[in-house]
Amino acid sequence: MSVEPLIFEKGAPGRRAATLPALDVPAEPLESLVPPHLLRQEPAPLPEVSEIEIVRHYTHLSQRNFGVDTGFYPLGSCTMKYNPKLNEDMAALPGFALLHPLQPESTVQGAIQLQYELEQYLAEIAGMARVTLQPSAGAHGELTGLMLIKAYHEHRGEGHRNLVLIPDNAHGTNPASATLAGYRAVEIKTDPATGGLDMERLRSLLDSQGRQVAAIMLTNPNTLGIFDRNAVEIARLVHEAGGQLYYDGANANAVLGITRPGDMGFDVVHFNLHKTCSTPHGGGGPGAGPIGVKEHLVPFLPGPLPARDEQGNYYWADPGPLSIGKVRANTGNFGVLVRAYAYIRTYGPDGLLRVAQSAILNANYLRHELASDYEIAFPQVRLCQHEFVATAQRQKQESGVTANDIAKRLLDFGMYAPTVYFPLIVHEAMMIEPTETETRETLDYFIKVMRQIAHEARADPEVVKTAPHTTPVGRLDQALAARRPNLRWKPGQEATHGLGQP
C-alpha cells in the first residue's frame, strides 16, 4: 500500500509560527483607512501553521528543484557558476541593502564610490573608455548599446543606416534587440570550415549594402565555443564601411585577463555580471548588463554617471546633452553590482585570468572525454574555449534517443542538463559549459554519467526516452504547460505541481 506524502492542507486552527509585539502606535479602525466596499467580508482562508511546519514545507520545496548550490549545472552560454557566499554577505550589508535609490548623495558616498570603481574595473577588463551600470540584464544591455550606436549615427547625419549584421549562431536576444531598436537584422552564416563568421558573406554584404550597415553584433568566442580569429579583420572591414562593432559579453568567462574586446576593435561591450561575476540568476533574475563604450560613444551614455571631485567626494554627474537618457529608473540593479565588485576585488587581475584559463581547461577536458560517445560540432577546431557543443545525432539515428531525452535522463543523476537545441545551426545540440568552479571529481562524474546514457541509448533506449525517473515530477506535457500553466494552488484543489498536469 502506497502512502501519499503530507504536502498540502497543512495546519490546524490556533497554530502560530510567531507572536507579534503589541502595537506601539494608535490602532486605527480598518474602515477609516480602506473603503468598506474593498474590505473582505470574511477572513482569507490562510493556513494556520507552526514554525516547524513552515520550515519543513519550504525546505522540502527547495529540495524539489536543481540549483548550482546542490549540483553540477553545465548550462552552456548561461555560465551558471558557483556564487561565493562572501558576495552574498557583502550585498546584504545594511549600508548597501537598505539604501534608497533617491537618497541624498552625501548619505550614499560608499555606494557611489563602489559604482565609480566598478566602472573603472569593467572598463579596464573590456578595454573601453567608460561604462554605464544602468542596464538590468544582458538583453537590456544589448538594447542600450544599439540605442547608443543609433544616436551616434544620427548625430553624424547617418541616420539612414538601418541594418545590423548578426551571425546565425548568435544568442536569440541579438536580433530581438536589433528589431526593438528600429533596425533590420541581417543574418550571416557560420563558416563550416572554421566555426567562425563567413568572411566572404561579410565582405559581400559590406560591398553591396555597406552604407546601410549600422553595426555588427558578435559573441567571441561564439556560442559554439569557438574563438573567431578573424575578429580584428572583421573590425577593420566594418569600420571601413562606417559601421560599429557590438560585443555580446555573455561568453566573457572565456576571455577574462586573456584578451579584451576593445583590443579586438569592438566599440560597444555588454557584460552579464550575473554570469561572469557570479550572482545567482536561475529563474530569470536578478541580472545586470553594464555597457562599455569607446571614447567616441561616451557623450551618448545614459546618466547619471558616478563621478568624483577634487576633494574626493562622490556624486552623480550629468552625462551631457547628447545622452540617450536613462534606461531605467535608478542607477542600476545595485545588489548585483555589489556582488560583482566583491567578485572582482576578491580575484584581482591574476585571479580573473585563472578563471578563464580554468574554464577553458575544464571545457576541453569534457570535450575530449565525450568525443568517443557523442559527435562534437566542428571537431576540426582543435580547441574549444569555455564551452563546446556535443550532439545526439548518432543516438537519434541509431535508437531514436534525442538531445532532450539525454537532458531528461541526466536529471536522474543529481545534476542539471546542458543547454539543448541551441545554437540552432547544430542538430540535436547539447551545449556544455562546466565553468571554472567545478572539481575534477565532478567533471569525471559527469563524463561517467554521459557515457552510461550513451550505453543505455544503445542497449535500452526506453530508459532514456522515458526519463526522468527519480525526480519529484516526471516528464511533463510541455505544450500543455506552456499553453495552460497552472501557477496557483487553491484550498481544496488537487496538487498539480504548477505545470498543467499532476
Secondary structure, 3 states (H helix, E strand, C coil): CCCCCCCCCCCCCCCCCCCCCCCCCCCCCHHHHCCHHHCCCCCCCCCCCCHHHHHHHHHHHHCCCCCCCCCCCCECCCCCCCCCHHHHHHHCCHHHHCCCCCCCHHHCHHHHHHHHHHHHHHHHHHCCCEEECCCCCHHHHHHHHHHHHHHHHHHCCCCCCCEEEEECCCCCHHHHHHHHCCCEEEEECECCCCCCECHHHHHHHHHHHHHHEEEEEECCCCCCCCCCCCHHHHHHHHHHCCCEEEECHHHHHHCCCCCCHHHHCCCEEECCHHHHCCCCCCCCCCCCCCEEECHHHHHHCCCCEEEECCCCCEEEECCCCCCCCCCCCCCCCHHHHHHHHHHHHHHHHHHHHHHHHHHHHHHHHHHHHHCCCCEECCCCCCCCCCCEEEECHHHHHHHCCCHHHHHHHHHHHCCCCCEECCCCCCCCEEEECCCCCCCHHHHHHHHHHHHHHHHHHHHCHHHHHCCCCCCCCCCCCHHHHHHCCCCCCCCCCCCCCCCCCC
